[in-house]
Amino acid sequence: MKSLLLILLMLFPFFASENHKVKMRWSETKKLTWNDFKGTPSGSNDYVASTNSGISFSYSYRTRNGETKFDYTVQSNFYPELSWYRPTLVSDYILQHEQTHFDISELFARMLRKQLAQLDAAAADKETVDALYQQIELARREMQYQYDRESEHSKNKEVELQWRAYIANELQAYARWK
């Protein structure tokens, strides 16, 4: 009986790395608070807050008696030590903008879970899974940038509210892959 076990842990969060052990998993019931932001403000004074979030995943597969078993875990994480805010400039409105960045990461975690669930276990080799992750991660990063660009980093309230509604609807559409 030949058994093959491959475990791969990949972390490609939005400007973060696995070296930062402190992380919070996305939750429907626990939303971000300013107390969750532990980092030191950096960058332009035009920005009043920054959320670092991303997707981590691991997977394994093994073949036993001619049957391949494929298991995976996908998480959306927030990295408090890499997330920051300028206390005198923030508001609940800005906090919701930052929460939406985290929600976007959760949306793409669900998309990845869906793609992995649809993957034939026999086809779940390293190259296929890595390519799938890279595709999802590229789209996630682009949406993060697009959200900031279109909402003008929350300054365009009408567009900001449209984005929030869109992300909430998409999370609902992918609810099966929580």
Secondary structure, 3 states (H helix, E strand, C coil): CCCCCCCEEEECCCCCCCCCCCCEECCCCCCCCHHHCCCCCCCCCCCCEECCEEEEEEEEEEEECCEEEEEEEEEEEECHHHCEECCCCCCHHHHHHHHHHHHHHHHHHHHHHHHHHHCCHHHCCHHHHHHHHHHHHHHHHHHHHHHHHHHCCCCCHHHHHHHHHHHHHHHHHCHHHC
